[in-house]
């Protein structure tokens, strides 16, 4: 069973930055695609960004393109989400999740993955952006 732990959330003013981390306790970490998702109060959970197991293929939701950057360090079993130019509408609980990849997915395929494809989820970290 994969265990994922998010950290790095907090309160920041609009225009500020945060870096979220997702630490995974599992072997063969580099066989998993990792996604970042968020859920605001009263809204459905949505995909923010995703990175393939290897090859560096990435997906970003339109709402965060150009502002967020996903990266991973397979030696540290950790995926990061650098969030710049934060907006109040980015306020949400952010979750990371893992999906086993038989073969590394393309960026387009990463963006089409349903939430149900991600078998393991972290507990979430709160990000609050004040105006």
Secondary structure, 3 states (H helix, E strand, C coil): CCEEEEECCEEEECCCCEEEEEEEECCCHHHEEEEEEEECCCCCCEEEEEECCCCCCEEECCCCCCCEEEEEEHHHCEEEEEECCCCHHHCEEEEEEEEECCCCCCHHHHHHCCHHHCCEECCCEEEEEEC
